[in-house]
Amino acid sequence: MINETQIKSVLITGIAGSGGSYLAEHILHYHPDVQIHGTVRWHSTTSSKNLSKILTEVKIHECDLNDFGTTFSVLKRVKPDVIFHLASHANVRAGFTTPLSVINNNVMLTANLFEAIRLAEIDPVIQLCSTSEVYGQVAPENVPIREDCPVQPSSPYAVSKLTQDMLGLAYFRSYKMKVIRTRMFAYLNPRRTDLFATSFARQIARIEQGLQKELLHGNLDSIRTLIDVRDAMQAYWDAAVYCEYGEAYNIGGLTTISVGEFLEMLKGSSTVPISSRVDPQLLRPVDVTLQIPCTDKFTQLTGWKPQYDFKESVEYLLFYWRKEVLKEVAEDDI
């Protein structure tokens, strides 16, 4: 366990991504004395958008973690007290289309990161951000899902994340690295458009402005327990500070709802009638339909609990996309 006052600098891999940028904002707001570094691939298209509000307040390092030399160089210079490892190709459905790309990217960038840490002879806390997808389709008797639930990933993406997870455990056992593995369940993240909730909010905002006629969706029967992205980022920080090295921890919210129920809730908040239909291209070859976590291990150790209720989170999501779509409308009018 690290004393919070010892954290002078952090490195966020994939800082320009949807999760990484929210984490950087969270640390800046609640821990302003901590220096924030982040890795961004030179061909990233999200850094200017997701980091626009804080770009001058964080130190960006152009670094593809698949390039070992650059990764080693960054770590040797920065010597962070904590590393939040978020960098990954994270689109589950896309992973069915390009499985080798997703597996190669996610596994090797993590292996490179761990090896670079080892050879740079630094000793940071490493918070490895994994996912509930590692559990796969869980039998009803194993719900709510505990950390000792059998893992049986159902997608190439899930396999890549489980491999990351196991690499973290192996480097803890083999080299005594301070690795903490968190398995995040579904969260409401306005900046990540491949998530069902974000996709729904974006489409509703577009329909309200006359830019789209109907909402397209995939499987509506899946059940998810949802958490606000801002609560998720607090959980990541708390994990780095309080959790035990080598252990895995589930993180999740308090609201359990089917995808279809969530869509109906958003429709009810729309300013115009919303028609919707299934798009076969949005259906996954294999779907994980029941994800309800037991987070007792994490909450009992950290004292963490969500600060945002579900209604606030949904309003936050819709507000974000209504604002983004209005920008789109303004650009079209120019």
VEXMI-914084 format. One record per residue (C-alpha): residue number from 1; residue in three letters; chain; x, y, z. Coordinates in Angstrom, 1 decimal, padded with zeros to 4 digits. Layout:
BEGIN
FIMI/NUM/ALA/A/X/Y/Z
...
END
This chain:
BEGIN
FIMI/1/MET/A/000.0/000.0/000.0
FIMI/2/ILE/A/001.3/003.5/-000.9
FIMI/3/ASN/A/000.7/006.5/001.3
FIMI/4/GLU/A/-001.3/009.0/-000.7
FIMI/5/THR/A/001.2/011.8/000.2
FIMI/6/GLN/A/003.9/009.8/-001.5
FIMI/7/ILE/A/002.3/010.2/-004.9
FIMI/8/LYS/A/004.1/013.0/-006.6
FIMI/9/SER/A/003.8/011.9/-010.2
FIMI/10/VAL/A/001.6/009.5/-012.2
FIMI/11/LEU/A/001.7/008.1/-015.7
FIMI/12/ILE/A/-001.6/007.3/-017.5
FIMI/13/THR/A/-001.1/005.0/-020.5
FIMI/14/GLY/A/-003.7/005.9/-023.1
FIMI/15/ILE/A/-004.3/009.3/-021.5
FIMI/16/ALA/A/-006.1/010.6/-024.6
FIMI/17/GLY/A/-008.7/007.8/-024.6
FIMI/18/SER/A/-012.1/008.1/-023.1
FIMI/19/GLY/A/-011.2/006.7/-019.7
FIMI/20/GLY/A/-007.7/008.1/-019.5
FIMI/21/SER/A/-008.8/011.7/-020.2
FIMI/22/TYR/A/-011.5/011.5/-017.4
FIMI/23/LEU/A/-008.9/010.0/-015.0
FIMI/24/ALA/A/-006.5/012.9/-015.8
FIMI/25/GLU/A/-009.3/015.4/-015.1
FIMI/26/HIS/A/-010.1/013.7/-011.9
FIMI/27/ILE/A/-006.6/013.7/-010.6
FIMI/28/LEU/A/-006.1/017.4/-011.6
FIMI/29/HIS/A/-009.2/018.4/-009.7
FIMI/30/TYR/A/-008.8/016.4/-006.6
FIMI/31/HIS/A/-005.0/016.0/-006.4
FIMI/32/PRO/A/-003.7/019.2/-008.0
FIMI/33/ASP/A/-000.2/018.8/-006.6
FIMI/34/VAL/A/000.3/015.5/-008.5
FIMI/35/GLN/A/002.2/015.8/-011.8
FIMI/36/ILE/A/000.4/014.0/-014.5
FIMI/37/HIS/A/002.2/012.3/-017.4
FIMI/38/GLY/A/000.5/010.4/-020.2
FIMI/39/THR/A/001.3/008.3/-023.2
FIMI/40/VAL/A/-000.3/009.0/-026.6
FIMI/41/ARG/A/000.4/007.3/-029.9
FIMI/42/TRP/A/001.7/009.7/-032.5
FIMI/43/HIS/A/-001.2/008.7/-034.8
FIMI/44/SER/A/-003.9/009.2/-032.1
FIMI/45/THR/A/-006.9/011.2/-033.2
FIMI/46/THR/A/-008.5/011.7/-029.7
FIMI/47/SER/A/-005.8/013.8/-027.9
FIMI/48/SER/A/-006.9/017.2/-029.1
FIMI/49/LYS/A/-010.6/016.5/-028.4
FIMI/50/ASN/A/-010.6/014.5/-025.1
FIMI/51/LEU/A/-007.7/016.5/-023.6
FIMI/52/SER/A/-008.7/019.9/-024.9
FIMI/53/LYS/A/-009.6/021.3/-021.4
FIMI/54/ILE/A/-006.4/020.2/-019.7
FIMI/55/LEU/A/-003.8/019.9/-022.4
FIMI/56/THR/A/-001.6/022.6/-020.9
FIMI/57/GLU/A/-001.7/021.0/-017.5
FIMI/58/VAL/A/-000.5/017.5/-018.3
FIMI/59/LYS/A/002.7/016.2/-019.8
FIMI/60/ILE/A/002.1/014.3/-023.0
FIMI/61/HIS/A/004.7/011.7/-024.3
FIMI/62/GLU/A/004.3/010.4/-027.8
FIMI/63/CYS/A/004.7/006.7/-027.2
FIMI/64/ASP/A/003.2/003.7/-028.8
FIMI/65/LEU/A/003.6/001.0/-026.1
FIMI/66/ASN/A/004.2/-001.6/-028.8
FIMI/67/ASP/A/007.6/000.2/-029.3
FIMI/68/PHE/A/009.7/-001.1/-026.5
FIMI/69/GLY/A/012.5/001.4/-026.9
FIMI/70/THR/A/010.3/004.5/-026.6
FIMI/71/THR/A/008.3/002.9/-023.7
FIMI/72/PHE/A/011.5/002.2/-021.8
FIMI/73/SER/A/012.8/005.8/-022.5
FIMI/74/VAL/A/009.6/007.4/-021.2
FIMI/75/LEU/A/009.6/005.3/-018.0
FIMI/76/LYS/A/013.3/006.0/-017.4
FIMI/77/ARG/A/012.7/009.7/-017.6
FIMI/78/VAL/A/009.4/010.0/-015.8
FIMI/79/LYS/A/009.9/007.5/-013.0
FIMI/80/PRO/A/006.3/007.7/-011.9
FIMI/81/ASP/A/005.1/006.8/-008.5
FIMI/82/VAL/A/001.9/005.3/-009.9
FIMI/83/ILE/A/001.1/003.9/-013.4
FIMI/84/PHE/A/-002.5/003.7/-014.4
FIMI/85/HIS/A/-002.5/001.2/-017.4
FIMI/86/LEU/A/-005.6/002.0/-019.5
FIMI/87/ALA/A/-004.1/001.8/-023.0
FIMI/88/SER/A/-005.9/-000.9/-025.0
FIMI/89/HIS/A/-008.0/-001.4/-028.1
FIMI/90/ALA/A/-011.3/-001.6/-026.2
FIMI/91/ASN/A/-014.1/-002.1/-028.7
FIMI/92/VAL/A/-015.6/-005.5/-028.1
FIMI/93/ARG/A/-017.5/-005.8/-031.3
FIMI/94/ALA/A/-014.6/-004.6/-033.4
FIMI/95/GLY/A/-012.6/-007.3/-031.9
FIMI/96/PHE/A/-014.7/-009.9/-033.6
FIMI/97/THR/A/-013.8/-008.3/-037.0
FIMI/98/THR/A/-010.1/-007.8/-036.4
FIMI/99/PRO/A/-009.2/-010.3/-033.6
FIMI/100/LEU/A/-005.5/-010.6/-034.3
FIMI/101/SER/A/-005.0/-006.9/-034.3
FIMI/102/VAL/A/-006.8/-006.5/-030.9
FIMI/103/ILE/A/-005.0/-009.5/-029.3
FIMI/104/ASN/A/-001.6/-008.5/-030.6
FIMI/105/ASN/A/-002.0/-004.9/-029.6
FIMI/106/ASN/A/-003.4/-005.4/-026.1
FIMI/107/VAL/A/-001.2/-008.3/-025.1
FIMI/108/MET/A/002.1/-007.0/-026.5
FIMI/109/LEU/A/001.7/-003.4/-025.3
FIMI/110/THR/A/001.2/-004.7/-021.8
FIMI/111/ALA/A/004.1/-007.1/-021.9
FIMI/112/ASN/A/006.3/-004.3/-023.2
FIMI/113/LEU/A/005.1/-002.0/-020.4
FIMI/114/PHE/A/005.9/-004.6/-017.7
FIMI/115/GLU/A/009.3/-005.4/-019.2
FIMI/116/ALA/A/010.2/-001.8/-019.6
FIMI/117/ILE/A/009.3/-001.1/-015.9
FIMI/118/ARG/A/011.5/-004.1/-014.8
FIMI/119/LEU/A/014.5/-003.2/-016.9
FIMI/120/ALA/A/014.2/000.5/-016.1
FIMI/121/GLU/A/014.6/-000.6/-012.4
FIMI/122/ILE/A/011.8/001.6/-011.1
FIMI/123/ASP/A/009.2/000.4/-008.6
FIMI/124/PRO/A/005.9/002.1/-009.2
FIMI/125/VAL/A/002.4/001.0/-008.1
FIMI/126/ILE/A/000.8/-000.4/-011.3
FIMI/127/GLN/A/-002.9/-000.2/-011.5
FIMI/128/LEU/A/-003.9/-002.5/-014.3
FIMI/129/CYS/A/-007.4/-001.6/-015.6
FIMI/130/SER/A/-009.0/-004.8/-016.6
FIMI/131/THR/A/-012.7/-005.5/-017.4
FIMI/132/SER/A/-015.6/-007.7/-016.3
FIMI/133/GLU/A/-015.5/-009.1/-019.8
FIMI/134/VAL/A/-012.8/-011.6/-018.5
FIMI/135/TYR/A/-015.6/-013.5/-016.7
FIMI/136/GLY/A/-017.5/-014.2/-020.0
FIMI/137/GLN/A/-021.0/-015.6/-019.8
FIMI/138/VAL/A/-021.4/-016.4/-016.1
FIMI/139/ALA/A/-023.8/-019.1/-014.8
FIMI/140/PRO/A/-026.7/-017.7/-012.8
FIMI/141/GLU/A/-025.5/-019.4/-009.6
FIMI/142/ASN/A/-022.3/-017.4/-009.8
FIMI/143/VAL/A/-024.2/-014.1/-009.8
FIMI/144/PRO/A/-023.4/-011.6/-008.3
FIMI/145/ILE/A/-019.9/-012.2/-009.8
FIMI/146/ARG/A/-017.1/-012.4/-007.3
FIMI/147/GLU/A/-013.4/-012.2/-008.1
FIMI/148/ASP/A/-012.9/-015.9/-007.7
FIMI/149/CYS/A/-015.6/-016.7/-010.3
FIMI/150/PRO/A/-014.2/-018.9/-013.1
FIMI/151/VAL/A/-013.0/-016.8/-016.0
FIMI/152/GLN/A/-014.2/-017.9/-019.5
FIMI/153/PRO/A/-013.8/-015.0/-021.9
FIMI/154/SER/A/-016.3/-015.0/-024.8
FIMI/155/SER/A/-014.6/-012.6/-027.3
FIMI/156/PRO/A/-011.1/-012.0/-028.7
FIMI/157/TYR/A/-011.1/-008.7/-026.8
FIMI/158/ALA/A/-011.9/-010.4/-023.5
FIMI/159/VAL/A/-009.1/-012.9/-024.2
FIMI/160/SER/A/-006.7/-010.0/-024.6
FIMI/161/LYS/A/-007.8/-008.4/-021.4
FIMI/162/LEU/A/-007.6/-011.6/-019.5
FIMI/163/THR/A/-004.0/-012.1/-020.8
FIMI/164/GLN/A/-003.2/-008.6/-019.6
FIMI/165/ASP/A/-004.7/-009.5/-016.2
FIMI/166/MET/A/-002.6/-012.7/-016.0
FIMI/167/LEU/A/000.5/-010.9/-017.0
FIMI/168/GLY/A/000.0/-008.5/-014.1
FIMI/169/LEU/A/-000.3/-011.5/-011.8
FIMI/170/ALA/A/002.7/-013.2/-013.2
FIMI/171/TYR/A/004.9/-010.1/-012.9
FIMI/172/PHE/A/003.8/-009.6/-009.3
FIMI/173/ARG/A/004.7/-013.2/-008.5
FIMI/174/SER/A/007.9/-013.4/-010.5
FIMI/175/TYR/A/009.4/-009.9/-010.0
FIMI/176/LYS/A/007.5/-008.6/-007.0
FIMI/177/MET/A/006.0/-005.7/-009.0
FIMI/178/LYS/A/003.3/-003.7/-007.2
FIMI/179/VAL/A/000.5/-004.7/-009.6
FIMI/180/ILE/A/-003.2/-004.2/-008.7
FIMI/181/ARG/A/-005.8/-005.5/-011.1
FIMI/182/THR/A/-009.2/-003.9/-011.3
FIMI/183/ARG/A/-012.1/-005.4/-013.2
FIMI/184/MET/A/-014.4/-002.6/-014.2
FIMI/185/PHE/A/-018.0/-003.5/-014.9
FIMI/186/ALA/A/-020.2/-001.4/-017.3
FIMI/187/TYR/A/-019.9/002.4/-016.9
FIMI/188/LEU/A/-021.5/005.5/-018.4
FIMI/189/ASN/A/-018.7/007.2/-020.3
FIMI/190/PRO/A/-019.9/010.0/-022.7
FIMI/191/ARG/A/-016.6/010.0/-024.6
FIMI/192/ARG/A/-016.7/006.3/-025.5
FIMI/193/THR/A/-019.1/006.0/-028.5
FIMI/194/ASP/A/-018.9/002.2/-028.8
FIMI/195/LEU/A/-020.7/001.7/-025.5
FIMI/196/PHE/A/-024.4/001.1/-025.9
FIMI/197/ALA/A/-025.4/003.8/-023.5
FIMI/198/THR/A/-023.3/006.4/-025.2
FIMI/199/SER/A/-024.4/005.3/-028.6
FIMI/200/PHE/A/-028.1/005.7/-027.6
FIMI/201/ALA/A/-027.6/009.1/-026.1
FIMI/202/ARG/A/-025.7/010.3/-029.2
FIMI/203/GLN/A/-028.4/009.0/-031.5
FIMI/204/ILE/A/-031.2/010.6/-029.5
FIMI/205/ALA/A/-029.5/013.9/-029.5
FIMI/206/ARG/A/-029.1/013.7/-033.3
FIMI/207/ILE/A/-032.7/012.7/-033.8
FIMI/208/GLU/A/-033.8/015.7/-031.6
FIMI/209/GLN/A/-031.9/018.0/-034.0
FIMI/210/GLY/A/-033.2/016.3/-037.2
FIMI/211/LEU/A/-029.9/014.8/-038.1
FIMI/212/GLN/A/-031.1/011.2/-037.9
FIMI/213/LYS/A/-034.5/009.5/-038.4
FIMI/214/GLU/A/-034.3/006.4/-036.2
FIMI/215/LEU/A/-032.2/004.9/-033.5
FIMI/216/LEU/A/-030.3/001.7/-034.3
FIMI/217/HIS/A/-029.4/-000.8/-031.6
FIMI/218/GLY/A/-028.1/-004.3/-031.0
FIMI/219/ASN/A/-029.2/-006.9/-028.4
FIMI/220/LEU/A/-031.5/-005.3/-025.8
FIMI/221/ASP/A/-031.8/-008.3/-023.5
FIMI/222/SER/A/-028.3/-008.0/-021.8
FIMI/223/ILE/A/-028.3/-007.0/-018.2
FIMI/224/ARG/A/-025.7/-004.6/-016.9
FIMI/225/THR/A/-024.8/-002.9/-013.6
FIMI/226/LEU/A/-023.9/000.6/-014.4
FIMI/227/ILE/A/-021.5/003.2/-012.8
FIMI/228/ASP/A/-020.8/006.8/-013.5
FIMI/229/VAL/A/-017.5/007.5/-015.2
FIMI/230/ARG/A/-016.6/010.0/-012.5
FIMI/231/ASP/A/-017.2/007.5/-009.8
FIMI/232/ALA/A/-015.1/005.0/-011.8
FIMI/233/MET/A/-012.2/007.3/-011.9
FIMI/234/GLN/A/-012.3/007.8/-008.1
FIMI/235/ALA/A/-012.3/004.1/-007.8
FIMI/236/TYR/A/-009.2/003.8/-009.9
FIMI/237/TRP/A/-007.4/006.3/-007.6
FIMI/238/ASP/A/-008.6/004.5/-004.5
FIMI/239/ALA/A/-007.4/001.2/-005.9
FIMI/240/ALA/A/-003.9/002.5/-006.4
FIMI/241/VAL/A/-003.8/003.9/-002.9
FIMI/242/TYR/A/-005.5/001.2/-000.8
FIMI/243/CYS/A/-005.6/-002.1/-002.6
FIMI/244/GLU/A/-003.2/-005.0/-002.0
FIMI/245/TYR/A/-000.6/-005.9/-004.7
FIMI/246/GLY/A/-001.2/-009.0/-006.6
FIMI/247/GLU/A/-005.0/-009.0/-006.0
FIMI/248/ALA/A/-007.9/-008.5/-008.4
FIMI/249/TYR/A/-010.9/-006.3/-007.5
FIMI/250/ASN/A/-014.3/-005.9/-009.1
FIMI/251/ILE/A/-015.5/-002.3/-009.5
FIMI/252/GLY/A/-019.1/-001.5/-010.3
FIMI/253/GLY/A/-022.2/000.6/-009.6
FIMI/254/LEU/A/-025.4/000.0/-007.8
FIMI/255/THR/A/-028.0/000.2/-010.6
FIMI/256/THR/A/-028.7/-003.0/-012.5
FIMI/257/ILE/A/-030.8/-002.7/-015.7
FIMI/258/SER/A/-031.3/-004.3/-019.0
FIMI/259/VAL/A/-030.0/-002.6/-022.2
FIMI/260/GLY/A/-033.6/-002.3/-023.4
FIMI/261/GLU/A/-034.8/-000.7/-020.1
FIMI/262/PHE/A/-032.0/001.8/-020.4
FIMI/263/LEU/A/-033.0/002.6/-023.9
FIMI/264/GLU/A/-036.7/003.2/-022.9
FIMI/265/MET/A/-035.5/005.5/-020.1
FIMI/266/LEU/A/-033.5/007.6/-022.6
FIMI/267/LYS/A/-036.5/007.7/-025.0
FIMI/268/GLY/A/-038.6/009.0/-022.1
FIMI/269/SER/A/-036.1/011.9/-021.7
FIMI/270/SER/A/-036.1/012.8/-025.3
FIMI/271/THR/A/-037.8/016.0/-026.5
FIMI/272/VAL/A/-039.2/014.2/-029.6
FIMI/273/PRO/A/-040.6/010.7/-030.3
FIMI/274/ILE/A/-037.9/008.1/-030.9
FIMI/275/SER/A/-038.4/005.2/-033.2
FIMI/276/SER/A/-035.8/002.4/-033.1
FIMI/277/ARG/A/-034.9/-000.9/-034.7
FIMI/278/VAL/A/-032.3/-003.6/-034.6
FIMI/279/ASP/A/-029.3/-003.2/-036.8
FIMI/280/PRO/A/-027.9/-006.8/-037.5
FIMI/281/GLN/A/-024.4/-005.3/-037.8
FIMI/282/LEU/A/-024.6/-004.2/-034.1
FIMI/283/LEU/A/-025.2/-007.8/-032.9
FIMI/284/ARG/A/-022.2/-009.7/-031.6
FIMI/285/PRO/A/-021.5/-013.3/-032.6
FIMI/286/VAL/A/-021.3/-014.1/-028.9
FIMI/287/ASP/A/-022.8/-011.8/-026.2
FIMI/288/VAL/A/-022.2/-011.6/-022.5
FIMI/289/THR/A/-025.8/-011.1/-021.2
FIMI/290/LEU/A/-025.5/-011.1/-017.4
FIMI/291/GLN/A/-023.0/-008.9/-015.6
FIMI/292/ILE/A/-023.8/-008.1/-012.0
FIMI/293/PRO/A/-020.8/-007.6/-009.7
FIMI/294/CYS/A/-020.1/-008.3/-006.1
FIMI/295/THR/A/-017.8/-005.4/-005.1
FIMI/296/ASP/A/-017.5/-006.2/-001.4
FIMI/297/LYS/A/-013.8/-007.0/-001.6
FIMI/298/PHE/A/-013.1/-003.5/-003.1
FIMI/299/THR/A/-015.5/-001.4/-001.0
FIMI/300/GLN/A/-014.6/-003.0/002.3
FIMI/301/LEU/A/-010.9/-002.3/001.8
FIMI/302/THR/A/-011.2/001.2/000.3
FIMI/303/GLY/A/-014.4/002.6/001.7
FIMI/304/TRP/A/-015.3/003.7/-001.8
FIMI/305/LYS/A/-018.9/004.3/-002.7
FIMI/306/PRO/A/-020.6/006.0/-005.7
FIMI/307/GLN/A/-021.2/009.7/-005.3
FIMI/308/TYR/A/-023.6/010.1/-008.3
FIMI/309/ASP/A/-027.0/008.6/-008.4
FIMI/310/PHE/A/-028.3/007.0/-011.6
FIMI/311/LYS/A/-030.5/009.8/-012.6
FIMI/312/GLU/A/-027.6/012.3/-012.4
FIMI/313/SER/A/-025.4/010.0/-014.5
FIMI/314/VAL/A/-028.0/009.7/-017.3
FIMI/315/GLU/A/-028.6/013.4/-017.3
FIMI/316/TYR/A/-024.8/013.9/-017.5
FIMI/317/LEU/A/-024.6/011.6/-020.5
FIMI/318/LEU/A/-027.5/013.2/-022.4
FIMI/319/PHE/A/-026.2/016.8/-021.6
FIMI/320/TYR/A/-022.8/015.9/-023.0
FIMI/321/TRP/A/-024.2/014.6/-026.3
FIMI/322/ARG/A/-026.8/017.3/-026.8
FIMI/323/LYS/A/-024.0/019.8/-026.5
FIMI/324/GLU/A/-021.8/017.8/-029.0
FIMI/325/VAL/A/-024.6/017.5/-031.5
FIMI/326/LEU/A/-025.3/021.3/-031.3
FIMI/327/LYS/A/-021.7/021.8/-032.3
FIMI/328/GLU/A/-022.3/019.5/-035.2
FIMI/329/VAL/A/-025.3/021.5/-036.2
FIMI/330/ALA/A/-023.4/024.8/-035.9
FIMI/331/GLU/A/-020.6/023.5/-038.1
FIMI/332/ASP/A/-023.1/022.4/-040.8
FIMI/333/ASP/A/-024.6/025.9/-040.8
FIMI/334/ILE/A/-021.2/027.5/-041.6
END
